[in-house]
Amino acid sequence: MIPSFADLRALAIGGVTHDRYDDTLRAGGSAYYAARTWSAFGAKAKLITAVGEDFACDDELSELDLIRSTSHR
């Protein structure tokens, strides 16, 4: 029997960055994209990350199950 994505659990660990698209900032980074992709396929994905205190894409992270730390200068 082949498991479905709904049976899978995935953990992504890494920094979330700002990606610039013209004049727009979006959340980015490989850990963010991995967690989003796994979630889109139906897996239970968790993201563990740190972002800078100037991070401007909180709304995009709110869609994910995550543990987040904010780095201060």
Beta strands, then each sheet from edge to edge (+ up, - down):
strand 1: 9-13
strand 2: 17-21
strand 3: 24-28
strand 4: 44-52
strand 5: 65-71
sheet 1: 1+ 4+ 5+
sheet 2: 2+ 3-
end
